[in-house]
Amino acid sequence: MPARKDPGPSVKDPELYEKLRDEGNSKEKSARIANAAANTSRSAVGHKGGSSPAYEEWTKKELQERARELEVEGRSSMSKDELIEALRDH
């Protein structure tokens, strides 16, 4: 296997970058993940993002709107519990 070139100074965690590249990730994705891990910790990467309340806390109207966005068939005649199940299965 040919030796890999140094990913350059923009990659903050070259070891993780190489591991990600070996797994088949693109250069850009590998660099983005390696840099995010170097900025926090490897275990914290992937735990970012927003949070949303559980579907049980949504109103039936909100569930129907989300089902419409996802083009769930039969949504207009579903109960709240059926909507929740359909959204989770989608």
C-alpha positions in Angstrom: 0.0 0.0 0.0 1.5 3.4 -0.9 2.3 5.8 1.8 -0.2 8.5 2.4 0.7 12.1 2.0 0.5 14.4 5.0 -3.0 15.8 5.0 -1.6 19.2 5.7 -1.7 21.7 8.5 -5.5 22.3 8.2 -6.2 18.8 9.7 -5.9 19.0 13.5 -6.0 15.3 14.2 -4.1 13.4 11.4 -4.4 10.0 13.1 -8.2 10.2 13.1 -8.2 11.7 9.6 -6.2 8.6 8.3 -8.6 6.2 10.1 -11.6 7.8 8.5 -10.0 7.8 5.1 -9.2 4.1 5.5 -12.9 3.5 6.3 -13.7 5.1 2.9 -14.7 8.5 3.8 -14.0 11.5 1.5 -11.1 13.8 2.3 -13.4 16.6 3.1 -15.6 14.6 5.4 -12.6 13.1 7.1 -11.0 16.5 7.7 -14.3 17.9 9.0 -14.7 15.1 11.5 -11.1 15.1 12.6 -11.1 18.8 13.2 -14.4 18.7 15.1 -12.9 15.9 17.3 -9.8 18.0 17.9 -11.9 21.0 19.0 -13.8 19.0 21.6 -13.2 15.4 22.3 -13.7 12.4 20.1 -16.6 11.1 22.2 -18.4 14.4 21.9 -18.4 14.4 18.1 -21.8 13.3 16.8 -23.6 14.4 19.9 -24.1 17.9 18.7 -27.4 19.1 17.3 -30.7 20.3 18.3 -33.2 18.4 20.4 -36.9 18.0 19.7 -39.6 17.0 22.2 -40.9 13.4 21.9 -43.8 12.9 19.5 -46.1 12.3 22.4 -45.7 15.9 23.4 -46.7 17.2 19.9 -50.3 18.2 19.2 -52.2 16.1 16.6 -52.1 19.0 14.2 -48.3 19.2 14.5 -48.0 15.5 13.9 -50.3 15.8 10.8 -48.1 18.6 9.5 -45.0 16.6 9.9 -46.7 13.6 8.3 -47.6 15.8 5.4 -44.0 16.9 5.0 -42.9 13.3 4.9 -45.8 12.4 2.6 -47.2 9.7 4.9 -50.2 8.2 3.2 -53.5 8.0 5.1 -52.5 10.6 7.6 -55.8 12.5 7.6 -57.7 9.6 9.1 -55.0 8.5 11.6 -55.3 9.0 15.4 -52.6 10.7 17.3 -51.1 7.3 18.3 -51.2 6.1 14.7 -49.5 9.3 13.4 -46.7 8.8 16.0 -46.2 5.2 14.9 -46.2 6.1 11.2 -43.7 8.9 11.7 -41.4 6.6 13.7 -41.6 4.0 11.0 -40.9 6.5 8.2 
